Amino acid sequence: MAVLVEQLTKTFGSQRAVDAISFRAEDGQILGFLGPNGAGKSTTMKMLTGYLQPDGGRATVAGYDVVEDGLNARRQIGYLPENNPLYTDMYIREYLEWVAGFYQIDKPRKRVSEMIDMVGLGQESHKKIGQLSKGYRQRVGLAQALMHDPAVLLLDEPTSGLDPNQLIDIRNLIRELGKNKTILFSTHIMQEVAALCDRMLIIHKGRLVADGPVAELQQQLSGSSRVVVRSREAVDGKAFSAIKGVQRVDRREGGKLFHLDIQGDDGVNAEIFKVAAAQGWTLTELHVEPRGVEDVFQELTKDQ
């Protein structure tokens, strides 16, 4: 078992930031860790790394308890925090060789060259870290996290602030690394979870409210659906609310586009046509939209 968390708890004053959460990660899995701001994602990761001491519960990494055997546990972890701390006055190779020294790595220059090639820093490797873009700084952070060949990678918002091209590069790198390592990464970008993850964890107000394969969690909403309706002319759309099973009507584009949240879909399309005809509205589009990761997230954290 790469990561095992049992009833992990952390309290700051009167606030319970992490409230008795439990989950496990198998070898070679990529887990997406989602939650609203302040839900407890970063606090959980900091406890796994030993940076914060839990107030209750326990966690192990590669079989080592993060409190009782913290040094061995940390040897199994590569960590990229949300605010990637780098020494901007150092050159890339200089910095990475310095990191290699902490891990007492044999042939550090050879290992640094391997890391530079792995994360795609070759063309930039002659520069100071302060001269790099945000995307390349993230690559430096990943290189230092991978330096000692850890079994588990903890990545806290690794794609935050990146442009679309940088996003693609970092996602591809995470996907490749996930073939040989267990990765737990937090993100606010739902497409990343759908594209990269074997499993999704959702934390809400310190509690784990979902844990499972992405497709399985999407099936939790199988009793509901969203119907997209487009009208040629702008209409108020209030009549849609009277249709049986319609729970919510979201009016968009000045009344030409509507999203209807439906409980059950037995004959609802025919009813939408009837209502539109009765109102004299001309529909140009009507289809059921698959529920995505965003819907799962919103459903489980909707009170925020």
C-alpha positions in Angstrom: 0.0 0.0 0.0 1.6 3.3 -1.1 -0.4 5.6 1.1 -2.8 4.7 3.9 -4.7 7.4 5.8 -6.9 6.4 8.8 -9.1 8.9 10.7 -6.5 11.7 10.1 -7.5 14.9 12.0 -6.0 18.4 12.4 -7.5 21.3 14.4 -6.5 24.9 14.4 -8.0 26.6 17.4 -11.8 26.0 17.2 -11.6 25.1 13.5 -11.3 21.4 12.5 -9.4 21.8 9.2 -9.2 18.0 8.6 -11.9 15.9 10.2 -11.2 12.2 10.6 -10.6 11.4 6.9 -9.6 8.0 5.6 -8.4 6.8 2.2 -5.8 4.7 0.6 -3.7 4.8 -2.6 -2.4 1.7 -4.3 1.0 1.5 -6.1 0.9 3.2 -9.5 -2.3 5.1 -9.0 -3.0 8.8 -9.9 -5.4 10.3 -7.4 -7.0 13.7 -7.9 -7.6 15.6 -4.6 -10.4 18.2 -5.0 -12.2 20.6 -2.7 -13.2 24.2 -2.3 -10.6 26.7 -1.0 -10.0 26.0 2.7 -11.4 22.5 2.5 -8.3 20.9 4.0 -6.3 19.6 0.9 -3.0 21.4 1.6 -3.3 20.6 5.4 -3.7 16.9 4.6 -0.6 16.9 2.3 1.4 18.7 4.9 0.6 16.0 7.5 1.6 13.3 5.0 4.9 15.0 4.5 5.5 15.4 8.3 5.4 19.2 8.0 2.4 19.3 10.3 1.7 16.9 13.2 -1.8 15.4 13.1 -4.0 15.7 16.2 -5.5 12.3 15.6 -5.5 9.3 13.4 -2.5 8.0 11.5 -1.0 7.9 8.0 1.6 5.7 6.4 3.7 6.1 3.3 5.1 2.9 1.8 4.5 1.2 5.1 6.2 3.8 7.2 4.2 5.8 9.8 4.6 9.5 9.1 4.9 10.3 12.8 6.6 7.3 14.4 8.9 6.7 11.5 8.9 10.1 9.8 12.4 10.0 8.3 11.8 6.8 6.4 8.4 8.0 5.3 9.8 11.2 4.0 12.4 9.3 2.0 9.6 7.8 0.0 7.9 11.1 -0.8 8.5 13.7 -3.4 6.7 16.9 -2.6 5.8 20.0 -4.7 4.0 22.5 -2.5 1.5 25.0 -3.8 3.9 27.9 -3.5 7.0 26.4 -5.1 9.9 27.6 -2.9 13.0 28.1 -5.1 16.2 30.1 -4.7 15.8 32.4 -7.7 19.5 33.6 -7.6 20.8 30.1 -8.2 21.3 28.5 -11.6 19.2 25.4 -12.3 22.0 22.9 -12.3 23.5 24.6 -9.2 20.2 24.4 -7.3 19.5 20.8 -8.3 23.0 19.6 -7.4 22.5 21.3 -4.0 19.2 19.3 -3.6 21.0 16.1 -4.6 23.5 16.8 -1.8 20.7 16.7 0.8 19.8 13.2 -0.4 23.5 12.1 -0.5 23.0 10.8 -4.1 25.8 9.0 -5.7 27.0 10.7 -8.9 24.9 13.8 -8.3 25.8 15.5 -11.6 24.6 12.5 -13.6 21.4 12.4 -11.6 20.8 16.1 -12.2 21.2 15.7 -15.9 18.7 12.8 -15.8 16.2 15.0 -14.0 16.7 17.9 -16.4 16.0 15.6 -19.4 13.0 14.0 -17.7 11.2 17.3 -16.9 12.2 19.0 -20.2 14.5 21.7 -18.8 17.3 21.0 -21.3 17.1 24.3 -23.3 16.8 26.4 -20.1 19.3 24.6 -17.9 22.0 27.3 -18.3 19.7 30.0 -16.8 19.1 31.3 -13.3 15.8 30.2 -11.7 14.7 33.8 -11.5 14.9 34.1 -15.3 12.4 31.3 -15.8 8.7 31.4 -16.6 6.1 30.0 -14.1 5.9 26.8 -16.2 9.6 26.2 -16.2 9.8 26.9 -12.4 7.3 24.2 -11.9 9.5 21.9 -13.9 12.4 22.7 -11.5 10.1 22.0 -8.6 9.2 18.6 -10.1 12.9 17.8 -10.7 13.8 18.4 -7.0 10.7 16.4 -5.9 11.9 13.5 -8.1 15.6 13.7 -7.3 15.7 10.8 -4.9 13.4 8.6 -7.0 10.5 8.6 -4.5 7.7 6.0 -4.6 5.0 8.7 -3.9 4.6 12.1 -5.4 2.5 14.8 -3.5 1.7 17.7 -5.9 -0.2 20.6 -4.5 -1.8 22.6 -7.3 1.0 21.8 -9.7 -0.6 23.5 -12.7 -1.8 26.7 -11.0 -1.1 29.8 -13.0 0.2 28.0 -16.1 -0.7 29.0 -19.7 -2.5 26.4 -21.9 0.7 25.1 -23.5 2.4 24.8 -20.1 -0.7 23.0 -18.8 -0.5 20.4 -21.5 3.2 19.8 -20.9 2.9 19.4 -17.1 -0.2 17.1 -17.5 1.7 14.9 -19.9 4.6 14.7 -17.5 2.3 13.7 -14.6 0.7 11.1 -16.8 4.1 9.6 -17.7 5.3 9.7 -14.1 2.1 7.9 -13.0 3.2 4.8 -14.8 5.8 4.1 -12.1 4.8 6.1 -9.1 1.8 6.8 -6.9 0.7 10.4 -7.4 -1.7 12.4 -5.2 -2.3 15.9 -6.6 -4.7 18.7 -5.7 -6.3 20.8 -8.3 -9.2 23.1 -9.1 -9.2 22.2 -12.8 -11.8 19.5 -13.3 -10.6 18.5 -16.7 -7.3 17.4 -15.2 -9.1 14.9 -13.0 -11.1 13.4 -15.9 -8.0 13.3 -18.1 -5.4 12.0 -15.6 -6.9 10.3 -12.6 -7.6 6.7 -11.7 -9.5 7.9 -8.7 -11.0 11.2 -7.3 -11.1 12.3 -3.7 -13.3 15.2 -2.8 -12.9 16.9 0.6 -15.4 19.4 1.9 -15.1 21.3 5.2 -12.4 18.9 6.3 -14.4 15.8 5.6 -13.9 13.3 2.8 -17.3 13.3 0.9 -16.3 11.2 -2.1 -13.7 8.6 -3.0 -13.8 6.4 -6.1 -13.2 6.1 -9.8 -14.3 9.2 -11.8 -16.8 7.3 -13.8 -18.3 5.7 -10.7 -18.8 9.0 -9.0 -20.4 10.4 -12.1 -22.9 7.6 -11.9 -24.0 8.9 -8.5 -25.9 11.6 -10.5 -27.4 9.0 -12.9 -30.8 9.8 -11.6 -30.5 13.4 -12.8 -29.6 14.9 -16.1 -29.2 18.3 -17.7 -31.1 19.2 -20.8 -29.8 22.0 -23.0 -32.5 24.0 -24.9 -31.8 26.8 -27.4 -34.5 29.1 -28.8 -34.3 31.1 -32.0 -35.7 34.2 -30.2 -35.1 35.5 -26.7 -37.8 34.2 -24.3 -38.3 34.2 -20.5 -38.4 30.4 -20.3 -40.5 30.4 -17.1 -42.9 27.9 -18.5 -40.1 25.3 -18.4 -40.3 25.3 -14.6 -43.8 23.8 -14.8 -42.7 20.6 -16.5 -42.7 17.6 -14.2 -39.1 16.6 -13.1 -37.6 20.0 -13.9 -35.7 21.1 -10.7 -33.9 24.1 -12.0 -34.0 26.4 -15.0 -30.8 28.4 -15.8 -31.5 31.2 -18.3 -28.5 32.2 -20.4 -27.5 34.4 -23.4 -30.3 36.8 -22.8 -33.0 34.1 -22.9 -31.8 32.2 -26.0 -30.2 29.3 -24.1 -31.5 27.3 -21.1 -30.0 24.6 -19.0 -32.7 22.5 -17.3 -31.7 20.2 -14.4 -34.0 17.2 -14.6 -34.8 14.5 -12.1 -35.5 11.5 -14.3 -35.9 11.9 -18.1 -39.1 9.9 -18.9 -40.6 11.9 -21.8 -39.2 15.2 -20.7 -38.0 16.1 -24.2 -41.6 15.7 -25.6 -42.9 17.9 -22.7 -40.3 20.6 -23.5 -41.5 20.6 -27.2 -45.1 20.9 -26.1 -44.4 23.8 -23.8 -42.4 25.6 -26.5 -45.2 25.1 -29.0 -47.8 26.3 -26.6 -45.8 29.5 -26.0 -45.0 30.0 -29.7 -41.2 29.5 -29.2 -39.1 28.1 -32.0 -36.5 25.7 -30.6 -33.2 25.2 -32.6 -31.5 22.9 -30.2 -32.5 20.3 -27.6 -30.2 17.6 -26.2 -29.2 15.9 -23.0 -25.8 16.9 -21.7 -23.7 14.3 -19.9 -22.9 15.0 -16.3 -19.3 15.7 -15.8 -16.7 16.0 -13.0 -17.9 19.5 -12.3 -21.4 18.3 -11.6 -20.1 15.7 -9.1 -18.0 18.4 -7.4 -20.9 20.9 -7.2 -23.3 18.3 -6.0 -21.1 17.3 -3.1 -19.9 20.8 -2.1 -23.0 22.8 -3.1 -23.5 24.5 0.2 -20.4 26.5 -0.6 
